[in-house]
Amino acid sequence: MRIILLGTGTSTGVPEVGCDCQVCKSDDPRDRRLRSSALVITPSGKKILIDCGPDFRQQALTIGLEYLDAIILTHEHYDHVSGLDDLRTIAWQRELPIYGEPNVIDAVKRKLYYYFSPNPYLGTPRLKLIEVHEKPFTIGDVTITPIRVFHGKLPILGYRIGDMTYITDMKTIAPEEIKKFENSRLLIMNGLRECKPHPTHQSFQEAEAVLSKVNSRVRCYFTHLSHHAPTHRNMEQMFPENIRPAYDFMELKLDTDSITQCDYQKEKAPFTYVDWGLIEYGEALNRQRSAFSEAVTRKKENQETDNLFILCEHPPVITFGLHAKSRNLLVSPEILREKGIELFETERGGDITFHGPGQLVGYPILDLEKFGMGLKEYIHTLESGIIELLVKYGIDAERKDGAIGVWLDTGNPLKERKICAIGVKSSRYITMHGFALNINTDLSGFQLMNPCGFIGGRTTSIEHECGYAVDFSVVKAQLTDIYSKRFKSRLSKLPSPSGQ
């Protein structure tokens, strides 16, 4: 299990607005604290967010958060729920469960009433509100045990997840609730300041009194720290060995026999995005071949290779793949010259196809071994990425048995049409060529051939299906985002080079 502390500050954050105290003026980045929140990544990779405060957007961008599997809320105060409005960009396609006590769920409905009205506005996230009581519940592969604590007089919840317990905003706790986490190995708990009493939050002294009643081997990190606490450097010196001050974007890894602490390292991008814009096919082919040859050579020499995700657009051109049959070109080369259409033979797979303005062409040059992927799975990944993109435009697309690419209405001879062609070459698991997606393409070029070798085959475009021209630059950004997430997901599932 991994726990990333996204924020370790109190409701005002640190530094406080308008304050010139020693802590607020500290140049130690560990003394700059966003509002309290934590991301738990379970052994199977489920991402569970604990609280979603006003700094959620900044926290999510810092770690490159792309999705969540669930959110659990400790209570309804502004500094713990006001970031829910920023879920719109990651929770509109699939339902996101949010767990909280009945009063917390009611407060969310009131604060975000425009999400839950009979006619929610366009882009509303799909939030599934689930009531939590004091009984354990499960999310994915973990059991979560609610722990009743009191925030002054307000009853709120802490949570135990496996061997980790997270408690914030606590002032008091009953002995029977301590028993629920007394044998935890890791405890993340609020400590507002050193010893001065506060009506709704516990001090370090009060927190240490709670600690004295649990497993003596527990490792504890203090969170929800105010600017009245000492600097991080001073806290490191004043606490006993089993207590550490937390700081923003600290990552804790809870293994079978150890707990390790480090700074969170944002996941490396799976590839470098390159936009060639509108480019002659011959020039693009030469650039591709050069980059491909260099990657293959570097791999032969056991050197690091670069992964490139290249997008471009071509003037009108017809290309033949390795398996193309000349009879699938239905006009003479002279007619092509009259129309200003070039003709190229290439080393990609597949038959004959057309490229032209308004068509998005992708030439990923990737080392598939870095992603633990074979050529067949790679092609399926290209296809499924296009299918995911088309959902955004209300287009229901699919694969076709026995054929590569993305299609609509497969199996219906009168309606079947192709929207994206795919043809790939690879050597030593390095790829070149790729896909051609019809966006606002003039489809008349496909009438000069049997597209991809299918006699009488029909083609279509996003514009044709939607009834209007779509923003080409938006489609590029959307598709790049989709493939970045898919290939990054493959990287995250591979063992580290050290095997740890």
N, C-alpha and C positions, 0 to 999 in steps of 0.2 A: 504494500500500500504506500502511496505517496501523498503527502499533504503539502500544498503550497499555500503559505499564508499571504493572501492578497492584500490584506490591510491589518494593522496591529494598533491603530489609534482609537481614541475615544470619539464621541459624537462630533466634536469640533475639529478633529484631526490635529496633526502637529506638523508644522508650526500653526499656532492659532492666528487668526486674522487680528492684526493690530497689536500683537505681543512682541516685546523685545527681550524676553527672558533668555537665559543662557541656553536652554534646550531649543527654543524656537529659533535662535540665531546660530545654532550649531551647524558646522559644515560637514559633519559626519552624516552620510546618506541614511544610516540606520536610525537617525533621530527624526527623519521625515516620515510621518505615519499617515497613511490613508485610513478611512473608516474600516472597522473590523469585518473581515470576511475570510473564508478559507475554501480552497478547492481540494476535494478529496478524489484521488484517482485510485480506484479499486484494483485488486490484482488482475481482474479481467479487462481493465481499461475503462470502466464506467466512470464518467465525470460527474461528481455530485458537488454542487455549490452550497456552502453554508452561509446564508444571508446574502442579500443583494442590495447594498447600500448606494449612496449617491456617487461613489467613486467607481462603480462597477465598470463603466465604459473604459476609464483609464486603466483599470486593473486588467480587463480583458485584452485590451490592445497591447499592454506591456508583455503579456505572456503568449500572445497570439492565439487566444481562445477562439475556436471555430464552432463549437457545439457544446451543449450540455445534455446529460441524460436525466437530471433531476435537480431540484432545488429544495433544501429544507430550511425553514425559517425558525429562528429562535423566538422572536416576538415581533410586534407590529410597529415598533418605533421607527421614525423616519430614517435614521442612520443604518437601519437593517433591511428596509424594504423599498426605498425610493428608487433604486436602480432597476426595478422590474420593468420600467418603461423602455429601457435600453435593450430589452430582449427581442425587439421587433425584427432585427436583422438576422437572428440565428434561430428563431422559433416560429417562423411563419409557415414552414413547409411541413413540419411534423409536430405532433403534440408534445409539449414539455410539462411533465408533472411537477407541481409545486406542493410541498407538504407543510402543513402548519396546523396549529390548534384552531378550533372553530372560530374563536374571536379574532385570530390572526387572518384566517381566510375571509371573514366578513370585512375586516379592515382593508384587505387587498381589493376586494370587490368595490368598496366605497372609493378608494383612492384611484383605482383604474376603472371607474364605472363605464368609460367609453369602450373598454375591451369587452365588457359583458352585457352590453345593451342588446336588444333584439336585432338591431341592424348595425353591427360594428363596422368601422370604417376600413377602407382598403389597406392592407398591410398589417392588420392586427395580428399579434402573435397568438398562436394556439396554446393557451395555457389551460392545463387541467388541474383544478384546485382539489386537493385531497386532504380531508381532515385527519389530523393526528390526535390520538388520545395518549394515555400513558402506557400503552401496550407496545411491545416491539413490533416493527414492520420490516419488510425487506425491499431493497432496491437492487435489482440484478443479483450479484453474487454475495451481497453483504446484508447482515441483520443490523438494524439500527434500533437502539434502545433509548427512548426518551428519558430524560432525567429532570425531575421537577426542582427548580430553584426559584428564589424570589429576588426580583429586581426592586429593592425596597419592599413595597407591599404588593407589587404586581407579580403574579405567577407567570413564569416564562419557562422555556425548555433549554436544556443542554442536550447533547446527544453522544452516545457511545457507539462507535462504528468499529467493530472488531476489537483490536487491542488499543484503539485510540479513543480518547474522550475529549470533546470540545465543549467548553462552558464559557459563556461571556455574559457580562452585565449582572453577575450574581452579587448579592449582598449576603444572603443566608441560604442554608441548605439543611434539610432534616437528615438525621443519622441514617434512616432507612434508604435515602436516596444515594448517600455516599456508598452504600454497599453495592450499588449497581455498577460502580466503576472502581471499587477499591483495589482490584487486581489488574487494572489497566497498566500497560507498559509505558504509554505515552499520554500525558495530560496537558492539554492546551487550555489555560484558564486565565480569566481576567484578573489583573492587578492594577488598579488605577494609579496609585502613588504609594509612597513609602509607609507612612503610619497615620497620617491625619485622617480621622474618620470621615466618611461620606455617607449621606443618607441612603443611597441606592447602589453603591458599588463597594466592593471590598478592597481594602488596602493590601499591601504586601504582607503585613503582619497577619491579617485575617486569612489571606490565602494560604500562608504557611501553616496556620492552625488547621485548615482543611487537609492540607497535605500530610500532616502528622497522623491522620486517621486512615491513610491508604497505604498501599504497598510501598515499603521503604525503598524498593528498587525502581520505583516509577521515575521517569524523566519528565520534568514539568517545564513548560514554556509559558511565560507571562505575556498576555496580549491585552488589548483594550487599554493601552497605556496613555496617560495624559501628559501634558507638558510639565505637570508638577512632579512627575517621576524624574529621577536622575537621568543623566545622559546614558546612552547605551554603554559606552565605555566604562562608566562608573558602576553601572548595574552589574556588568560582567565581573567586577572585582568584589562587589558586596554580597552576591548570592552564594550559597553553598553549591557544591559541584552538581547536584541533581536538579538545580533550578537555573534556567537560562532566560534572559530576556529575548523575546521574539522580535523580529523586524520584518518589514515589508519584503515580500518575495523571497523569504527564506523557504527552502524546501527541506522537508523531513521525510526520510525513507525508512519505513518500518518493515524490516525483514524478519525472518523467523527468529534470529538470535541477535539482532543488532538494530540500533537506531542511528542513522547517519544524518548529518546536517550539512547543507551546502547552500550556495546562492542558486536560485533558479536560473537555468540556462535555456533561453528560448530555442525552440527546435529550429534547426537549420532548414532553410527553404529547400524543397526537393529538386528545384531546377532554377536556372536563370531565364527570365522571360526576355525574349528578343522580338521586336516588331520591325519587320522590313518594309512595312507599308505596301504601296503598289510597286511591284518590281517585275521586270521582264523575266519570263520563265527560265531562259538560258542562264542569266546571271544568278538567279536563285539556285539553280541546279549546280552551278560551279561552286557557289559558296557552301552549299550543302555537302557536296562531295569533299571539299577541302576540310570542313569541320569533322565530317565522318571519318575521313582517312586519318586525320590527326588523332582522333579519339581511339581508333582501332590500334594505331601504332603505339600510343601511350599505354594502352592496356596490354599489348604484347610485351612491353618493357616493364610491366608491373608498376607503372606510374599512375598517379591520380588522374581521373578523367572528369571533364566538366559535363554536366547535364544541361542541355539547352532546350527551351520550349519556344520554337520559332513560329510566328504567325505572319501571314502576308496575304496579298491579293495579286492576281496576275491579269495582264491584258489577255484578250481572247487567245486560247491555245488549246490544242488537242494533244494528249499524250497517250502513248502505248506502253503497257506494262509488259513484263516478261512473257506472259501467256496470251498476249493479244493476237487476234486473228485479223488479217488485213481486210477480210470481207465485212467486218463490223464497222468499217468506215464507209459510209454510203455515198460519198461524193469524191470527186477527183482532187488531187493536190492543187490543180489549177484553180478550181472553184474556191478552195481554202485560201489561196493567195489573193484571189479577187476580193474575198471577204476580210482580208487582213488577219487571218488566223494562222498562227504558226503550228508546226507539227514536230513532235519530239518523240524519240524512242528512249525509254528509261529502264533502269534496273529494278524498279519496284515490282511487287506482285500485282496480280489483277490484269484486266483487259484494257479497254479503251475508255477514256473519260474526257470531259471538257472542263477547262478552267476559264473564268472570266470575271470581270469586275462585279462586285457584290457577293462574291463567293469567298468565304473564309477558308484559307488553306493553312494547315498546320504541319510543320516539319519537326517533330520532337527528335532530338538526337540524344538518346538516353542510354545509359548502361543498365540494362534490365537486371543484371546480377545484383546491383546495389539495392534493388527493390524486391529481391527474392522472387522474381517473376520470369516466366517463360514467354515465348513469342505469342502463343495462343491466348494466354491470360492478358497479355499486353493489348492485343487487338480487342479482346472483350472489354478491357478497361476504356479504350478509346470509344468503343460503341456505347457503353453504358454512360460515359460522360456526356456524349451528345444527347442521349435519351433524357438524361437528367436536365440538361439545358432546355430541351424542347418543352418539358413540363411547364417551365416558366412562361411559355407562350401559349399554353393551353393545347399543345400538340401531343397526341398520344402516339408515340413511335415505338419501334421494337426491332429486334434482330430478326433475320430470316434464316430458317434452316437451310444449310447448304450454300449460303452466300454470305459474303462479308459486307458490312456497311450497316446503315440505319434506314429503316423502311416504315412506311405507313400502310395500313390495311393489307398486311401480308395474307396470302391465301385467297384473296378476292381478285380474280383475274381482271375484273372491270375497274377496280379502284386502286390496285396495288401500285405504289410509286416510291421512288427512292429519293431521299433528301440528303444523304451524306455517303460519299464513297471513301473507302479506306484501302490503301495499298502501302505495304511496308517492305523494306529490305533490312536485313540484319547480318552482322558478322561479329563473332565473339560476343554476342548479346548486345552489341551496339546497334542502335536503330537509325534509319533515315527514311525519308519520305513520310507519309502519314495519312492525313484526312483532308477532305474537301467538303465543306458544309455550305449548302446553298442558302444564302440569307436573303439578299435582294437581287439575286442573279437573274439575268436575261436567259430564260430556259431554252430559247430557240437554238442555241448552240448544240444542245443534246439531240436535236432533230437531224443532225448531220451524221448520226451514228446509231449503232445499237448500244446504248449506254452500258458499260461494264460487260458487254457481250450478250446482254439480254435482248433478244429480237422483239421489237415492239415495246421495249421497256419504257416506262414513264418516269419522269423526274418531277420533283416539286421543290419548293423553297419555303422558308418561313414567311416571306412576304405573301406568297401565293396562298398559303394556308390561313394566314391571319387576315388577309384582305387589305393590308397596308404595309408600307415600307417600315422596317424597324431600324433602330439606331445601331449601326454597324459597330461603333466603338463600345457601346454597352454590351453587345453580344461578346465581343473579344474579352472584355473584362470579366463577364460572367463565366465564360468557358475557362479562362485561365484560373479563376478562383476554384472552379469545380475540379479541374485536374490537379491543382496544387494540393487541395485537400485529399484527393484520392491517393496521390503518390506519397504525400506526407504520412498518410495512414499506413501505407506499406512500410515505410521506414521505421515507424514507431513499433511495428510488430516484430522487427528483426532483432536478434540479440546484439548487444554491443560488441565491438571488436575484442574487448577483454573477456567477453563471455559472462559478464556480471549483470 
